[in-house]
Amino acid sequence: MRKALICPTKYVQGEDEILNLGYFVNTFGKSALLIAHPDDVARVKEKLDATSKKYDVVFVESGFRGECSHQEVARLQEVARENNCDCTIGLGGGKAIDTAKCVAEGESLIIVPTIAATDAPTSHSAVLYTEDGAFDDYAYFKQSPSVVLIDTSVIANAPVRFLVSGMGDALSTYFEARAASRSYSNVNAGLPCGARGGTAPPAKGTNTALVLAELCYKTLLSDGVKAKAACESKQVSTALENIIEANILLSGLGFESGGLAAAHAIHDGLTIMEGPHAYYHGEKVAFGTLAQLVLENAPMEEIEEVLGFCRSVGLPVCLSDIGIENITPEKLQKIAEKSCIPEESVHSMPFTVTPDAVAAAIAVADRLGSDYKTRGC
């Protein structure tokens, strides 16, 4: 059996860690293309200036336009060539990070998240959009980022909702990896190297990835509430450090090398509804996780544990929590059908999944979550 695990070359996390960014730029050369939204640059400008001076490196401003599109990637690659940049830095949220991955094409890439809202920073994949923001394509590269650098003091000062959303995304990691392991499904770590062409044989998840995914879940349960309180207080505590690591590193390695399953597929199905568009990725994935547990007929004790965690940190537990009120059977069926298209990860569940089964799971998860809230839990 062919197995695969993919991970960044270096993961570094600590308070004021951006002050050491110049050190990592120096491992590639003296200049770096900085891909970041102007607001994110402004948040860390003093630290960027300090590390630039200390390590004698140059950050080439890219004028990032905010969308990870083929046109923007091509423009930024030209900027990098014109300025003889030795490496690429993606600083900020998901769009800047994915754009940096596409510009670097798997070479000399430093990722500096300013929020802990998703597990994308460690991965070797990116999502491309059209210039007007519609989904376009996925891209996969030969390796994960060279360096993932996390400044915990920056994340502690970011809006709390981002951290909680990251916990929602991380919540699915263990349950999806467990399902993919039971079904011997292929994982993202074995996908083709899209930026370079050619294909790689498919691969299954490793035991290592599954263990990391389980640790991710245990960390959420033990430290999630305390980390949220720390972020609300804009303080870096041990619990916050643990949750940042869970949201970014444990979840990132867990999803990519452990596999996705129904939770993310149901998230994708929910996107056909207008209401959820106002909610973050991880918020919708949290509900998708509950629906997956119903779909696989998980023990009620496990479902109650997940419901309790979601309520304790403020994650959705029912459809109304993600903007869907009074759903009709017809709309529910359309969500389920979208979740079950052939290329979706729902087919990594260890049994045959049908749209009718997914529709039922969503409806039951909604009822369980609503009843849980009614009981005042």
ZAMARGU-4260 file (C-alpha; in steps of 0.2 Angstrom, whole numbers, plus 5000, padded with zeros to 4 digits):
<rodrens>
0) 5000/5000/5000 | 5007/5017/4995 | 5006/5030/5009 | 5011/5048/5009 | 5014/5063/5021
5) 5018/5080/5016 | 5023/5095/5027 | 5032/5111/5028 | 5051/5111/5029 | 5050/5122/5045
10) 5036/5128/5056 | 5041/5141/5069 | 5028/5149/5081 | 5031/5162/5095 | 5028/5179/5101
15) 5035/5193/5090 | 5041/5180/5078 | 5040/5192/5063 | 5056/5200/5070 | 5065/5185/5064
20) 5057/5185/5047 | 5073/5192/5040 | 5084/5178/5046 | 5073/5166/5035 | 5074/5177/5020
25) 5093/5177/5022 | 5093/5158/5019 | 5087/5161/5001 | 5095/5178/4998 | 5093/5196/5001
30) 5076/5201/4994 | 5059/5194/4995 | 5043/5198/4986 | 5030/5202/4999 | 5012/5197/4995
35) 5000/5205/5007 | 4985/5216/5009 | 4990/5234/5013 | 4980/5233/5030 | 4990/5217/5035
40) 5006/5226/5031 | 5001/5241/5041 | 4997/5229/5056 | 5015/5223/5056 | 5025/5237/5048
45) 5036/5241/5063 | 5041/5223/5064 | 5044/5222/5046 | 5055/5237/5046 | 5065/5231/5061
50) 5068/5213/5054 | 5073/5221/5037 | 5086/5232/5046 | 5093/5219/5058 | 5095/5206/5044
55) 5099/5218/5029 | 5085/5211/5018 | 5073/5220/5006 | 5054/5217/5005 | 5048/5221/4988
60) 5031/5228/4989 | 5019/5219/4977 | 5004/5230/4977 | 4993/5214/4979 | 4976/5217/4972
65) 4967/5205/4984 | 4962/5191/4973 | 4971/5174/4969 | 4968/5174/4950 | 4979/5168/4936
70) 4981/5186/4930 | 4987/5192/4947 | 4999/5177/4949 | 5006/5181/4932 | 5008/5199/4936
75) 5017/5196/4953 | 5028/5183/4945 | 5034/5197/4933 | 5037/5209/4948 | 5047/5195/4956
80) 5058/5193/4940 | 5060/5212/4937 | 5066/5214/4955 | 5077/5198/4956 | 5068/5192/4971
85) 5076/5177/4980 | 5060/5171/4989 | 5041/5174/4991 | 5032/5179/5006 | 5013/5177/5008
90) 5008/5187/5023 | 4990/5189/5029 | 4974/5178/5026 | 4970/5165/5014 | 4970/5175/4998
95) 4987/5182/5000 | 4994/5165/5006 | 4987/5155/4991 | 4993/5169/4979 | 5010/5167/4986
100) 5010/5148/4984 | 5005/5150/4966 | 5018/5163/4963 | 5032/5153/4971 | 5026/5136/4963
105) 5034/5126/4977 | 5051/5135/4978 | 5058/5147/4991 | 5041/5151/5000 | 5038/5159/5017
110) 5020/5159/5024 | 5016/5171/5038 | 4998/5170/5043 | 4991/5185/5053 | 4975/5175/5058
115) 4972/5157/5063 | 4956/5155/5054 | 4960/5140/5043 | 4973/5126/5041 | 4979/5132/5023
120) 4996/5139/5028 | 5005/5122/5029 | 4998/5114/5013 | 5005/5112/4996 | 4988/5117/4988
125) 4979/5133/4983 | 4962/5139/4977 | 4962/5150/4962 | 4947/5162/4958 | 4942/5173/4943
130) 4946/5192/4944 | 4928/5194/4950 | 4930/5182/4964 | 4921/5166/4957 | 4929/5149/4960
135) 4941/5144/4946 | 4953/5130/4949 | 4964/5121/4962 | 4983/5121/4961 | 4995/5108/4968
140) 5014/5110/4970 | 5028/5099/4972 | 5031/5103/4991 | 5023/5112/5005 | 5030/5130/5010
145) 5048/5131/5015 | 5044/5140/5031 | 5028/5143/5040 | 5031/5158/5053 | 5018/5161/5066
150) 5018/5177/5076 | 5007/5173/5090 | 5006/5191/5097 | 4999/5196/5080 | 4985/5182/5080
155) 4981/5187/5098 | 4976/5204/5092 | 4966/5198/5077 | 4947/5197/5079 | 4942/5183/5090
160) 4930/5176/5077 | 4944/5171/5065 | 4952/5160/5079 | 4935/5152/5083 | 4932/5149/5064
165) 4949/5140/5064 | 4943/5129/5078 | 4928/5125/5067 | 4939/5120/5053 | 4951/5110/5064
170) 4936/5101/5073 | 4933/5091/5057 | 4951/5085/5055 | 4950/5070/5066 | 4933/5064/5061
175) 4937/5065/5042 | 4954/5057/5044 | 4946/5043/5054 | 4933/5040/5040 | 4946/5041/5026
180) 4957/5029/5036 | 4943/5016/5038 | 4939/5017/5019 | 4957/5017/5014 | 4954/5033/5004
185) 4967/5043/4994 | 4973/5059/5002 | 4979/5076/4996 | 4997/5072/5000 | 4997/5060/4985
190) 4989/5072/4972 | 4998/5078/4956 | 5010/5092/4955 | 4998/5103/4945 | 5010/5118/4944
195) 5024/5108/4935 | 5013/5095/4926 | 5014/5077/4927 | 5005/5065/4939 | 5009/5056/4955
200) 5002/5039/4960 | 4988/5040/4972 | 4992/5037/4991 | 4983/5033/5007 | 4985/5042/5023
205) 4999/5038/5036 | 4996/5033/5054 | 5006/5048/5059 | 4993/5060/5051 | 4979/5051/5060
210) 4988/5053/5077 | 4991/5071/5073 | 4972/5073/5068 | 4967/5065/5085 | 4979/5076/5095
215) 4971/5091/5086 | 4954/5086/5092 | 4960/5083/5110 | 4968/5100/5110 | 4952/5109/5105
220) 4943/5101/5119 | 4956/5105/5132 | 4961/5122/5127 | 4948/5130/5115 | 4938/5140/5128
225) 4953/5146/5137 | 4961/5151/5120 | 4946/5161/5115 | 4946/5170/5132 | 4965/5174/5129
230) 4961/5181/5112 | 4947/5191/5118 | 4959/5199/5131 | 4972/5201/5117 | 4984/5190/5127
235) 4996/5176/5122 | 4993/5162/5134 | 4999/5144/5134 | 4981/5139/5129 | 4981/5151/5114
240) 4998/5145/5108 | 4991/5127/5109 | 4975/5131/5099 | 4985/5141/5086 | 4996/5126/5083
245) 4980/5115/5082 | 4971/5126/5070 | 4986/5128/5058 | 4999/5114/5060 | 4990/5099/5067
250) 4974/5102/5057 | 4985/5106/5041 | 4995/5090/5042 | 4979/5081/5047 | 4968/5086/5033
255) 4981/5085/5019 | 4989/5069/5024 | 4975/5061/5034 | 4961/5065/5021 | 4944/5074/5020
260) 4927/5066/5020 | 4909/5071/5023 | 4911/5087/5033 | 4920/5097/5020 | 4908/5090/5006
265) 4893/5096/5016 | 4901/5113/5018 | 4903/5113/4999 | 4885/5109/4997 | 4879/5122/5009
270) 4887/5135/4998 | 4873/5134/4985 | 4862/5143/4998 | 4864/5162/5000 | 4862/5163/5019
275) 4879/5154/5023 | 4889/5166/5012 | 4890/5178/5027 | 4899/5164/5038 | 4917/5159/5038
280) 4923/5143/5031 | 4926/5135/5048 | 4909/5140/5055 | 4901/5130/5041 | 4913/5115/5042
285) 4908/5114/5061 | 4890/5110/5056 | 4896/5099/5042 | 4906/5089/5056 | 4890/5086/5066
290) 4881/5081/5050 | 4895/5068/5046 | 4894/5061/5064 | 4875/5058/5061 | 4878/5051/5044
295) 4890/5038/5051 | 4879/5035/5066 | 4892/5039/5078 | 4888/5036/5097 | 4877/5049/5105
300) 4891/5053/5118 | 4902/5058/5104 | 4889/5069/5096 | 4885/5077/5113 | 4904/5080/5115
305) 4905/5089/5099 | 4889/5099/5102 | 4896/5104/5119 | 4912/5110/5112 | 4904/5120/5098
310) 4892/5129/5110 | 4907/5132/5122 | 4917/5142/5109 | 4902/5149/5099 | 4902/5138/5084
315) 4886/5134/5074 | 4876/5118/5079 | 4861/5120/5068 | 4856/5127/5051 | 4849/5144/5058
320) 4866/5147/5065 | 4873/5148/5048 | 4859/5159/5040 | 4847/5145/5034 | 4830/5147/5041
325) 4815/5136/5037 | 4823/5125/5024 | 4812/5116/5012 | 4814/5098/5007 | 4819/5103/4989
330) 4833/5114/4995 | 4839/5101/5007 | 4840/5089/4993 | 4850/5101/4982 | 4862/5104/4996
335) 4864/5085/4997 | 4866/5082/4979 | 4880/5096/4978 | 4888/5087/4992 | 4888/5070/4983
340) 4895/5075/4966 | 4908/5062/4960 | 4923/5073/4964 | 4918/5077/4982 | 4926/5070/4998
345) 4910/5063/5004 | 4914/5047/4995 | 4929/5044/5007 | 4917/5039/5020 | 4918/5020/5023
350) 4902/5016/5016 | 4891/5021/5000 | 4884/5038/5002 | 4869/5044/4993 | 4861/5061/4992
355) 4846/5055/5002 | 4857/5049/5016 | 4866/5066/5017 | 4849/5076/5016 | 4843/5065/5031
360) 4860/5068/5040 | 4859/5087/5038 | 4841/5087/5044 | 4844/5076/5059 | 4860/5086/5064
365) 4850/5102/5063 | 4837/5095/5075 | 4850/5088/5087 | 4858/5105/5087 | 4842/5115/5089
370) 4836/5103/5103 | 4853/5105/5112 | 4851/5124/5112 | 4833/5123/5118 | 4839/5113/5133
375) 4850/5127/5137 | 4866/5117/5135
</rodrens>
